[in-house]
Amino acid sequence: MNAALVDAYLRRLGAERPARPTVDVLRGLQLRHLRTVPFENLSIHLGEEIVLEEERLLDKMVGAHRGGFCYELNGAFGALLAALGFDVTLLAGRVYGEEGRLGIPYDHLALRVRTVDGGDWLADVGFGAFSHFPLAFGERGEQAEPGGTFRIVEAAPDAAGARGPASAVDSADVDVLRDGRPQYRLEARPRVLGDFVAGAWWHSTSPASHFTRSLVCSRLAEGGGRVTLSGRTLTTTGADGTREVRDLTSDEEVLAVYRDRFGIALASAPTVRDFGGSG
């Protein structure tokens, strides 16, 4: 990333260029990213190609003022952090689904970030409703913050392979829990963006992927709540858990919400594409 692109990315986040890559800076950047750059899967239904290359991701996030899903959001955020002097490692994860089963390999991309003032941190701006701030990677106790109570624990083989074969569990793998429920399992091995191409392809083309079944655009709101547009349903959730749900009745309303609540300008209201089958 050149200096002009770094500055443009920071302007989108409403942040100034930091003097040093400290944990306080990382905390501030993650929170701003969650509030500013939405988690969205619009490209899948608009027929736009998803390319996991740094230049293309930055064109989308910064140039086109869009969001994305985990590979795109954490891929771009990791590039920004590296350009600011943070030590960034891409990690592959598998997301826990129904009945505690793990998803496909390269199901999720998260970031392990080292700061100059010590410590490794799990930074994730691509998992939807998750931690507002980076989690201490080496901490094994509870980490309470506005997004919930989190724990990072050593992963263990499961009896009868309920969450995948025991042979696939490395002693350095960790599970990330939110409010006592496992969210995803992370491998310790460093990865590069190209490693996630197959996972991104599966999630953007398979009828079994939840991303091909529905439209979603969501971001963290000021004050700790959340605003989410699922198809034509707008849900505003307060920090206290209260919810306001409104069905949008026209394309004009849908386009106005994308523009005014998420900063995304679209020529026409997106609809869910038919990828065939129901999973």
N, C-alpha and C positions, 0 to 999 in steps of 0.2 A: 504494500500500500504506500502510495506517495503521500507527501504531507498534505496536499490539497484534499485528497480523498479522506484522510484521517480527520481533517478539520470539518469536512462536510458531514461525515458520520456523526461526529460529536455535536454538530449543530442540530442534526435531527434529534439527538437525545437531549438537547438543551444543556449540554455539559461543556465545560472549558477543558482545554488540554491540561492534563495534570503534570505537576513537576516531577513526581516519582510514582512508580507503580506499587502503591501501598494497598493494604487490605481495606482501608477506608475508601480509597478511590474505587477499588473493585466493588465494594458494597454499593456505592453511589451509582456506578455505571450499570450494575445489574438491575437495580430498582428502576432507574430511568428507562432502561431497555424494555423491561416488562410493561411499563406504563405507556411507552411510545410506539414500539414496533409490535404489531399484533401477531399472535399465533393464528395462522389461517392456511386453508388448503384450496384457495380459489384457483390456483394455477391448474390443479388436477381437473377441475370442471370447466375451465376456460380453454382447455386444450393447449396450454402453454408448456413448453418443455422445461423440465427441472434439471439443471446442469450443476453438478457439484464441483464447480471450479471457482476459486476465490474471486476472480474478476467478474464472473457472471452473477455470483451471489451479491457482491457489492453493488453491481449495476441495479439489481432488483431492490435491495434494501435502501440504498442511498439515492440512486438515480431515479428509480421508478416510485420511490416512497411506498413500498409494499412491505408485507411481512412474509411469513412462510411457516413451514413446520420444522421439526427439530434439526434436521440436517442443515437446513438453510439458516435458521436463526442462530444456532450455536456455531455453525461454520463461519458465518459472517462475524459474530461477536468474538470468536476466538481470533480471527484475523485482526480485528481492531485491538484487542488486548495485546497481542504479540507486537503490533506496531507501536504500542505505547510502552513497551519494555517489560511486560509480564512474561513469565515463562509458562507457556500454554501447551498442554498435552490433550489430544483428542482421545476420548475413551468410547468404546463400544458397549452398548447395553442391550439387555433383553427385557421387555416390559412384562410385568405380571398381568395376566388377564383373568378370565373366569376360572374358578376353582383352583387358583394359585398356579396356573400353568404359565410357563414362560413363552414369550413370543419368538419370532424368528431371530436368527443371528443378525447382528447389525440393525436391530429393531429401533435403536435410539442412539443418538450422539450426545455426549455430555463433555464437559471441560474440567480438567484438573489444572488448577492455576496456582503458581507459586509467586508470592509477593516478596519485595525486597526487605520487608520488616518481619519476615519469618512465617513459616507455616504453608501447608498446601490446602487448597480450597476446592470444593465442588461447586462450580458455577454452572447454572442451567437456566437459559432463557427460552427453552424450546419444549417444555413439557406441559404447557397450559397452566392449570392451577397447581402451583408448586411453591417452593420456598421463595420468599421475596429477596433474600440475601444469600450470599454464598455460605455453604456449610463447611465446617472444619473437617477436612478429609480424614484426619487421623483420630478424631474424637469418636469414642464408642459409646458415650453416654447420650442422654437426651439433649437435643438442641431446640429449644423453644423460640419461636419467632412468629411474626404476624401470619405467615402462611400455614402454621400448624406446629406440631411437635415432631421433630425428625430424629432419626437414628441411622447411623451407618454401622452395619454389623458385618462380621466375617460371614461369607456365604458357606453353607454346609450342604453336603449331599442329602437328598431326600429319599426316604424309604419308598420303594416301588417306583422310583423315578417320576413322582407326581409332577415335579417341576423341571423335568429334563433328566437325562442320564447322569449318574454320579460321575462318570468319567469325564463329563464336560465341565465339571466344577473344579476350578483351580483354587489352591489354598489362598491366593491373593485376591480372588474375586470378593466383592462386597455387595450386600443388599442394602438398598436405601428404603427406609420405612417412613411413612407419614402417618401420624396419629395411630401407630401400631400396625398399619397395613403396609405390606411390601409394595413398592412402586416399580422398581426395576433393579436388575442385577448388572453391575459394572465389572468388566474385565480390567485388569491392571495393565495389560499390554498397550503400549502407545499405538495409535492408528493415524492414518492420513485420510484426507477427504475422499480420495478415490476408493478406499475400502468400503464406503457406505453406498456406492452406486447401486449395487444389487438390492439393498434394503429399500432405498428410495424408489427404485423401479417397482418393486413388489407393492409397496404402500400406495403408489400412484396409479397402478394398473390392475391389481388383483380385486376381483369381486369380494374376496374374503377380508380385504382391508377396510377398516371403519372409515378411512379417509375417502374411499371411493363411494361410500354409501350416503354421505351427507355433506352439506356445506357448513363450515364453521369459521367464524372470525371472532377472536376474543383477546382482550387485554386487561391488565390490572388497572383499576381505576384509582384516582386520587383518594386517599383516605383508607385504602386497603380493600375496597370492594372489587367487583369485577363486572365488566360489560361484555356480553356475548350475543352475537347474531348467528343463529342456527337456521339456515334457510331464510324464512320470513318471520321468525320468532325472535324478538329482542328481549333478552333477560338481563336485568340490572340487579346485581347482588350487592347488598351492603356489607360493610365490615362485620356487622353483627349477625350476618346470615339471612337477613330479611331479603325477600325476592319480589321484584316487580316484573311481570311478564306481559308483553304486548305483542299481538299479532299484527304484522304490517300487511296492508291490504292492496298496495299498489307498487309497481316498479319504481315509481318516483320516490315513495317512502323508503324503499330498500336502498336505492342509490344515495339518498340523503343521509341515511344512517352510516353507510360505508364512508361517505365523504366527511360528515361532521363528527362522528364518534371514533372513526379509525384512521382518518386522513387518507383514504383510498379513493381515487377518482376512477370510476368505471364508465364505459360507454353504454352498457346495458346491464340489467340485473342478471347475475349468473343463476343457472339452474343445475341441478344434479344430473350428470351424464349417466347414460346407461352403459355399464361395463359388462353387462351380461351376467346372469346367474345371481344367486343370493348368498353365496358363500357355502 
